[in-house]
Amino acid sequence: MAILTISREIGTDGLQVGKIVAEQMGYTFLDKERVLQEMQKDGTKWAKEAEEMDERMPSFWERYDWKYWGFVALAKNHLLEC
């Protein structure tokens, strides 16, 4: 399975570009909202964690916390299932 990510800046219409590229390549388009919806199925705790972790690096201590690694494993699982 190939995964394509698009980094974007405010005002560049990265969301629209991503949708168009995904459609033309026959890929499934995933945005933050869809990933959050998928994680919500596993419980509100994980959706809350996803919102708190959104677009920020984990702290030094968070990287050694089992809760963080559980979150990472769950997020990877949802990304690969879609």
N, C-alpha and C positions, 0 to 999 in steps of 0.2 A: 504494500500500500504506500503510495506516495503522498506526502503532505507538503503543501505549499503555504508558506506564511508570508504575509505582506505587512511590512512596517509602514506606518503612516504618520503624517503630521496633521494637525488641525487645519481644516480648510482644503485638504487635497482630495476629498471624495474617495478616500481609500476603501471605504465600505462598498461603494458602487463599483470601483475597479475590481475589488475582490469577487463580487457577485458575477460580474461579466467574465472574468478570467475563469472562475469555477465552472460557469455554464459552458463556455467555449471548450474547456478541456474535459468536460464530462465529470468533474469532481463534485463532491458534496460540499456546499458552502456552510461553514460553521462560524458564527459570530459569538461574541461574549454572551449575549442573551440566551442563545440556544444551549451553550455549555452550562450556564447557570440553571436552565430549566431541567437539563438532564441530571445535574447534581442534586437538584431539589427532590428528585424521585428517591434518592437515598437518604433523605432527611433534611430538615431545615438547618440542622447544624452544619452540614457540609456546604449548603448554598451560602450560609452566612460566612463561613471560612473563605469561600471563593470570592465573595464580595470584598472581604477585608484584605485578601492577598492580591487583588486585582492590580496589575501594573506596578508592583513594587517588589523589591528584592526582600527575601526573608532576612531577619536579623541574624546575627551570629548564633544566638541561642536557639532561635526558631529552627535553624538548619539541623540541629541535633535533637529536636523534639520529635517523638514518635507521631504526634498528631500531625505535624507538618508532612512527614513521609507518608502517612495514611492519606492525607489530602492529595499529595502528588500522585500516588498510585491510583486513587479514584479518578482524578482528572485524566490521567493517561488512559485508563480503561474506557472512559466515556469518549475520548477523542478517537480511539481506535475502533470503537463500536459503530460510530456514525458513518 
